[in-house]
Amino acid sequence: MTSPGPPLRVVFLLQDLLFGGTQRQTLELAHRLDRRRYRAELWVLMAGDDLVPMARSLGLPLTWLSRRSWVGPETLANLWRRLQKTPVDGLMLLTVVPNIWGRILGRLAGVPVIIGNCRGGAAPRRQHERWLWPLADHLICNSAALKTELSRHCGEPPGRVTVIHNGVDPDYFRPPAAPGRHPARVLSVGRFVPDKDHATLLRAFALVLRDHPGAELWLVGDGPGREASRQLAADILPPGKVRFFPGQEDLRPFYQQAGLFVLSSVQEALPNVVLEAMAAGLPVVATRVGGLPELVAPGRTGWLAPPRDPAALAAAISQVLADPLTRQAFARAGRELAARDFSLSAMGRAHEEVLAGLINRKGRAGARS
């Protein structure tokens, strides 16, 4: 247990509040910390306000260190000044840029406890974990696959890494109360960035249409590759077979109208959208990368295909679309798995244990043990 006294001040440092799995999970986590023991607040390095309404509805204090559209020297100077002016007991670093500069400036400012996070398939490389892991007191990652990579390729001692899976609220994400799903509507949610490899999904869907001409594909998300994906869809698919939707805070209407969820990523950790889809009662077809095998059980909750393989992905999608009984069985098993093993409350308790142990050992701000 932590020592008696006022709540421990824990700052969650994020690059932005754009729609994204890490951003949403950070808000859920900060909201669920025991307020008798922790005072959580969010510091944000740049503009990007998609999830600001959610943060405010949860009562989370927000501080912007810049309102620019990029993180530059001025932003980092603001972070440095705030760390010196308002000492914190714990600094929780989320997304790539905070995991780099938060460790460096936090260590120089004497923050007692710095916790890094590694939450994406490419995060170890992008966050320079090979060199920066010693600047964090501990690292949290959301899949066993990431922990293995951090140990094998970055030299991080396994004892300094804790795996805490993402959580999902099965009461919020649930199957529709009334029939309304389109069994041949394939849904994919994700930013249009290279890691998500929408090109492979579009090429796979062109193959799916040969056997399932009534199928349609819904793509939800923003990002720099959106227009290129639109052009590819126009080049290789019949008109009207693909619909593009912008990213949005509430994804439940999409989950409740789809019959199958697909993710074609080449790099992942433990994607929230797959958990949400499973909780919403959707079978899943995904690529066998990162922590996805920790979520999708082949032949039980869905199928896994090799990355960058349109033919294999198309075969898996077609297999689910062709068999209503299997589709229903996958959906039931996926929801049961999400509700049983990936709860938000368990995620919150696990983070509290890490925080309490580190702060109890290293001391509060201004009172080093």
N, C-alpha and C positions, 0 to 999 in steps of 0.2 A: 504494500500500500504506500501511497505518497504521504509525506508528512502533513500534519494538520496545518490549516492556514487558508488564505483566500484561494479561489480557483486558480489553477495554473493557466498562464496565458499561452495559448498555442496558435501560431499564425500558419495558415495554409497559403503558400505562395504559388500563384498560377500565372501563366503567361497571359491568358485572356479568358473571357467567358463566352466564347463562341460555342455553338452546338458541338459537342464531342463527348465521347464516353468518359474520358478522364475527368473532364470538367463536371459532368453530371454526378459521377461517383464522389468527387470531392465535396460537392454541396451536400449530398446525402450523408457522407461521413461526418462532416463538420456539424451538421444538424443533430446527429445521433450521439455525439460525445456527451457523457454525463456532465450536465451543467453545474452540478455541485462540486465537481472536481476540476473541470476544464472550462476556460473561457475561450471559445474558438472565434477567430476572425479571418477574413479573406483579404489578402493583398494581391493586387492584379497589376501586371507590368505594362499593359497596353490596352488599347481600345478593343472592342469585341464584346457586345452586350447582349447576345442572344439569351443567355441564362440569368441575366440580372433580375427579371421578374421572379424567377424561381428562388434565387438567393434571398430576395427581399421577403417573399412569402414565408420563407423558413426562418426569418428573423436574424440572418447572419450579417454582422457588420462588414461593410465593404470599404476598402481603401484603394484608390487608384494611384499608382506611382507615376503614371503618365497616361495621357489620353491620345497619344500618337498611335499610328498604325504599325509601328515597329518598335523594337527595343534597341535603344541607342545609349550613348554615354550619359545623356541627361537622366534617363530612366534609372540607370545603374547608380548614378550619383544620388538620386532620390532614395533608392533602396538603402544605400550606405548610410545616409543621414538618418533615415527613420530607424534603422537597426541600432544606431548609436543613441538616438534621442529617446526611443521607447523600448527599453529592454524586454525581450520575450523569454519565456521559459523553454519553449520548444518551437522549432521551425520545421514545418513539414513541406517538402518541396515536390511539386507536381508539374509535369510536362518538362520538355527538354531544357529550355533556357533557364528556368528557375533552378533546375538541378545542377546546372553549371555554375551560374553566378551566385545563387543562394548559398552554395557550399563555400565558395571562395570568400565572399563578403561576410557571410555569417560567421565563419571561423575567425576572420580578422576582427570582427566586432565582438567576439567573445560570447556568442550565443551558447548557452550551456549544452543544449541538445539539438542536433541537426539530423533529421531523418530524410534520406533520399528515397525516391520512388522510381522504380523501373517498371513501366506498364505497357510498353509496346515492343513488337518484335525487333525493331531496329534501335530501340532505346539504348542498349549497352554501347553501341558504336556512336550514336548521335550525342550521347551524354558524356562521352569520353570516360567511361567507367574504369577502364584500365588504369587511368592516371588519377582520377578524382575520387575513387571510392574511399581512400583514407581520410578525406576531408569530412565525411559523414560519420556520425556515430553508429548508424545502423542503416540498412537498406531494406525496403519492403518491395516485393514484387508480387504480381498477381497470378503467376503460374509456376509450377515446378520446372517447366522447361526453361524459363528465364533464370531461375536460380542455378540450374545446371550450367547454363551458358556463362553466367557471371563467375562461377567458380572455375570452370575449365579454361575460359578464354580471357577473363579479366583479372584473374588471380585473387578474387575476393574470398576471404575465409567463409565457409558455409555458416559458421556460427554467427556471422554478422549480417546474415540475410534471413528474413522471415517471409514465407509465402502466405499471403492472405488473399484468398480468392475474392473477386468482385461479388457484390450482393445484388439481389433483385427483390422487389416487393411483389409477391404473387397476388396480393389483393388489388394492386393497382394495374398490373399487367395480367389479364385473365382472358380466357376465351369469351367470345361474344355470347350474350345471354340468349339471343335468338339467331336462327340460321340466317346467314347473310354472306357467307364466305364464297368466293369464287374458287372452286377446287383447282383450276388450272392457272390461277394468278400467282406468278412467282414474284416475290418481293426481295429486294436487297437494299439495305440502309448503310450508308457510309460516305465519307468525304471522297470527292473525286481527286484522289492522289495516287501516285504510282503504287504504293503498298497495297491498295485495294484491288488493283488490276481489273478494272471494269471491262477492258478490252477482251480478256479471256471469257468473262461472263457473257458479253454480247455475242461473241463468236460461238460459244456453247449454245446459247439460246437459238441461234440460227439453225443449228443442228437439231435441237429439240423440236422446232416447228415442223420438221419433216414428218415426225410421228404424231405430233400433238398440235395440229394447225389451229386449234382453239385456244392455245395458251397465250398469255400476255405477260409482259415483264414490267414491273414498277420499280423505278430507281429513285431513292430518296437521299438527298444530300447536296451539299455545296462543295466548292473547291475549284482549284485552277484547271483541272482536267475535264470539267463538265462539258464544255463546248466540243472538245475533241471526241468525247463519248457520244454526244449528239450526232456529230458528223459520221462517226463509224456506224451508228445505228441506222442512219439514213442510207448509208452505202450498202449495208449487207442485210437489212431486215425489211420486210414488207411494211408499208405505211400503217400506222395505228397500233403496231404490236408492242411498242415500248412507250411508256410514259415517264417523264422526268418531273420530280417534285422537289422543291427546295427543302433544306433541312428545317426542322421545326421542333418545338419543345415537347409537344405531346404526340408520340408516335402510335398511340393505341389504335386510332382509326385505321391505320395502314395494316397493323398486325391483325386486326379483326376482320379485314376484308380479303386477306390473302389466304392461299391454300398451302404455300410452301415458302420457306425462307432460305435464301442462298447467300453465301459469302465466298468470294473468289480470291481472297487475299493471298499475297505472296509472303507477307510477314504479319504476324499477329502475336498477341500475348493471350489475354482472356477477354475477348470482345463482349462488351455489355449488350450489344444488339442481339447477339445469339442467345444470351440468357433471357432477355426480354421476350424474344420470339418464342423460346421454349415455354416460358411462364404463360404466354398468351395462347399456348396450345397449338404451335406450329411445328411440323416436322422440319428438320434442318439438313441441308446439303452444304458442306463447307470444304475447304482445302485442308489437307493434312499438314498444317504448319503451326509452330509455336505451341500455345496451350489449347488449341482447338480440340485435340484428342482428349483433353481433360474434361471437355464439355459434351462433345458429340460422341455417343457410343454407337459405332457402326452396327447396323442391324437391329438397334434397340430404340434410338431416338432420331436416327437419320443415317446419312452416308458421308464418308470422307473421300475426297479425290485428290490426286497429286496436283500441286500448283502448276500454273501455266500450261494446263493440258485441257483445251476446250472439249476434245472428244470424251475424255473420262468424266469431266464435269457434266457434259450433256447426258451421258449414259446414266449417271446417278440421278439427275433431275428427272429424266424420262422414267426411270424405274419407280420413283415415288409417284409421279403423275399417273402412271398406268395402273396403280394398285390402290384403290380406295381403302381397303381393309388395313393394309400396311401403313398407309398415310395416317389413319386414325390411331393405330397402335403406337406409332412413333410420337404422335402428338400427345397422347396420354402419358407415355413414359417420360417425355421431355418435360412436361409440366410437373410431374411428380419429382423428378430429379432436381429441377430448379427450386421448387418450394422446399425440398428436404435439405439439400446440401449447400445452397447458395443464398442464405438469408441475409438481409441487411443488418439485422441485429447481431448475427455472428460476426459479420465483418467489422461492425463498430466495436464489439467487445475485444476482438483480437488487436485492433489498433490501440485501444486503451491499455491493454496489457503491455504492449511494446513501449508506449509513452510512459506509463507509470514506472516500469522497470528502469528505463534510462534516466528519467528525471530524478527518481529516488536515489540512483547511484551517483549521478553527476551534480545534482543540486539545482536550485532555482536560480533565476537571474539575480545577480547581486549577492548571492549567498552560496558560493561554491562549496561543495562538500569535499 
